[in-house]
Amino acid sequence: MIERRTLSVVKLEPLSSTPDKFANQVCLEVEEQGSRIIMIDSIAGYQLSFQKQELTRNLHSLCKYLQSQDITTILINEVETIKYLDKIYN
C-alpha cells in the first residue's frame, strides 16, 4: 500500500513538535495528498507536545476540521488497565 501510495505513515516525535505544527501537518496531508482517513496513534503522544495548552480543545478543533472535510478520523488512546477486566481477573 505504501508503494502504491494508498497509505502514508508519518512518524512524529511529540516532544519536538507543537500542537499547532502537528495540526498543520495533518491538514496539509489532507489537502495535498487527498487523504480520506487519518489515524492519530496515540493521543498520549500528542498530549506530550502540550505545555499549558488544553489537549481536549485542540483535539476537538482538529477533529471538527477533519469532519468538515469528510475525513474519517481514528483516535488511539492506550489505557493502563480496563476496569471491567481488572475486576474479573483480580
C-alpha positions as CSV (number, residue, x, y, z in Angstrom):
1,M,0.0,0.0,0.0
2,I,2.9,2.4,0.7
3,E,4.4,1.6,-2.7
4,R,1.1,2.2,-4.4
5,R,0.8,5.5,-2.4
6,T,-2.5,4.5,-0.9
7,L,-1.0,4.5,2.6
8,S,1.2,7.2,4.1
9,V,2.8,6.7,7.5
10,V,4.2,9.8,9.2
11,K,6.2,9.4,12.4
12,L,6.4,12.4,14.6
13,E,8.4,12.9,17.8
14,P,5.9,14.6,20.1
15,L,8.5,16.4,22.1
16,S,10.0,18.1,19.0
17,S,6.6,19.4,17.8
18,T,4.0,21.8,18.9
19,P,0.2,21.1,18.8
20,D,-0.2,23.8,16.0
21,K,2.6,22.3,13.9
22,F,1.1,18.8,14.3
23,A,-2.4,20.1,13.3
24,N,-0.9,22.0,10.3
25,Q,0.9,18.8,9.1
26,V,-2.4,16.8,9.4
27,C,-4.2,19.5,7.4
28,L,-1.5,19.5,4.7
29,E,-1.7,15.7,4.5
30,V,-5.4,16.0,3.8
31,E,-5.2,18.9,1.3
32,E,-2.0,17.9,-0.6
33,Q,-2.3,14.1,-0.5
34,G,-6.1,13.7,-0.7
35,S,-6.2,11.6,2.5
36,R,-9.6,10.2,3.4
37,I,-8.7,8.5,6.7
38,I,-6.5,9.9,9.4
39,M,-5.4,7.9,12.4
40,I,-3.6,9.5,15.4
41,D,-1.8,6.9,17.4
42,S,-1.6,7.9,20.1
43,I,-3.4,10.7,22.0
44,A,-1.0,10.2,24.8
45,G,1.9,11.0,22.5
46,Y,0.1,14.0,21.1
47,Q,-0.5,15.2,24.7
48,L,3.2,15.3,25.3
49,S,3.6,18.2,22.9
50,F,1.3,20.3,25.0
51,Q,2.6,22.5,27.7
52,K,-0.1,24.8,29.1
53,Q,-2.5,24.3,26.2
54,E,-5.6,22.2,26.5
55,L,-5.5,18.9,24.7
56,T,-9.3,18.4,24.5
57,R,-9.9,21.8,22.9
58,N,-7.1,21.4,20.3
59,L,-8.1,17.8,19.5
60,H,-11.7,18.8,19.1
61,S,-10.8,21.6,16.7
62,L,-8.7,19.3,14.6
63,C,-11.4,16.6,14.5
64,K,-14.0,19.2,13.6
65,Y,-11.9,20.4,10.7
66,L,-11.4,16.8,9.5
67,Q,-15.1,16.2,9.8
68,S,-15.8,19.2,7.7
69,Q,-13.6,17.8,5.0
70,D,-15.4,14.4,5.2
71,I,-12.3,12.7,6.6
72,T,-12.7,9.6,8.8
73,T,-10.7,10.1,11.9
74,I,-9.5,7.3,14.2
75,L,-8.0,8.3,17.6
76,I,-6.0,5.7,19.5
77,N,-5.7,6.2,23.3
78,E,-3.9,3.5,25.2
79,V,-5.1,2.7,28.7
80,E,-3.2,1.2,31.6
81,T,-6.0,-1.2,32.7
82,I,-9.5,-1.9,31.7
83,K,-11.5,-1.7,34.9
84,Y,-14.1,-4.3,33.9
85,L,-11.4,-6.9,33.1
86,D,-9.4,-5.9,36.2
87,K,-12.4,-6.8,38.3
88,I,-12.8,-10.2,36.6
89,Y,-9.2,-11.2,36.9
90,N,-8.4,-9.8,40.4
